[in-house]
Amino acid sequence: EDKKNSSHSDRQYLVMVQRSKELEHSQISHDIDKDLKRTFPDIMKSNTKYDIHDSLRRVLLAFAVRNNSIGYCQSMNYICGLLL
């Protein structure tokens, strides 16, 4: 049961990531990119093996697609960054 739910959630996330490409040159994308540079800069610089900025950007854009009435709000990058 859990595996089935996980698989469904994974597919939903992949669809949102795919749809988020529509936001590539939007104000939301611009705001996210601007805030990513300020998100945990010391941690991000020291972690060269894994670029968390790419993951964080994907999740934030997918959230904006899934919750288009909210989109992106400043500080969501910190909440999501802590969870990643």
C-alpha positions, -999 to 999 in steps of 0.1 A, spaced: 0 0 0 27 25 10 48 16 -21 17 22 -43 11 56 -27 48 65 -30 48 56 -67 17 77 -73 33 107 -55 65 102 -75 46 103 -107 27 135 -96 59 152 -87 75 143 -121 44 157 -139 47 190 -119 84 192 -127 77 187 -163 49 214 -162 72 238 -143 92 243 -175 63 266 -186 74 289 -158 110 292 -171 109 329 -180 82 340 -156 83 363 -126 81 333 -103 112 317 -118 130 350 -115 120 354 -79 131 318 -71 165 323 -88 171 355 -69 163 339 -36 183 308 -42 215 328 -42 207 338 -6 196 304 6 221 290 31 251 303 11 278 287 34 262 253 32 257 255 -5 293 264 -12 307 236 9 286 209 -7 302 205 -41 293 168 -45 255 176 -46 241 208 -59 211 214 -36 202 246 -55 191 225 -85 169 203 -63 155 233 -44 147 251 -76 129 220 -90 108 216 -58 99 253 -56 88 255 -93 69 222 -89 51 237 -58 43 268 -78 27 247 -106 8 225 -81 -4 255 -60 -8 282 -87 -29 304 -64 1 307 -41 29 304 -66 61 313 -48 65 333 -16 97 347 -2 111 324 25 97 293 10 133 286 -1 144 284 35 116 260 46 121 237 16 159 239 19 157 227 55 135 198 44 159 188 16 
